Amino acid sequence: MIRSLYIAKTGLEAQQTNLDVVTNNLANVSTNGFKKSRAVFEDLLYQNVRQPGA
């Protein structure tokens, strides 16, 4: 059961990061020179795997 909770937590964190990126893009849409960001799930997974102490 603990593993399934961890999987759910990881998915929620990835979705939160995605929402943060979209929010940042929308907030800066009128800023001169702003380049949009993009959340890539593979990068998020790698960050979670490589956390210190894991």
C-alpha positions in Angstrom: 0.0 0.0 0.0 2.9 2.4 0.8 4.2 2.0 -2.8 0.8 2.9 -4.3 0.7 6.0 -2.1 4.2 7.0 -3.3 3.2 6.5 -6.9 0.1 8.8 -6.4 2.3 11.4 -4.6 4.8 11.4 -7.5 2.0 11.9 -10.0 0.5 14.7 -8.0 3.9 16.4 -7.8 4.4 16.1 -11.5 0.9 17.6 -12.2 1.6 20.5 -9.7 4.9 21.3 -11.5 3.0 21.3 -14.8 0.4 23.7 -13.4 3.2 25.9 -12.0 4.8 26.1 -15.5 1.6 26.9 -17.2 0.7 29.6 -14.6 4.2 31.1 -15.1 3.7 31.1 -18.9 0.3 32.8 -18.6 1.5 35.4 -16.1 4.4 36.4 -18.4 2.6 36.2 -21.8 2.9 40.0 -22.2 6.5 40.3 -21.0 9.0 41.3 -23.7 11.5 38.7 -24.5 9.8 36.0 -22.4 10.3 32.5 -23.6 7.8 29.9 -22.6 8.8 27.0 -20.3 7.7 23.4 -20.6 7.5 20.6 -18.1 8.7 17.3 -19.5 7.6 14.3 -17.5 10.8 12.4 -18.0 12.8 15.2 -16.5 10.5 15.4 -13.5 10.8 11.6 -13.0 14.6 11.9 -13.1 14.6 14.7 -10.5 12.5 12.5 -8.2 14.8 9.5 -8.6 17.9 11.5 -8.0 16.8 13.3 -4.8 19.5 13.3 -2.1 19.0 10.5 0.4 16.8 8.4 -1.9 
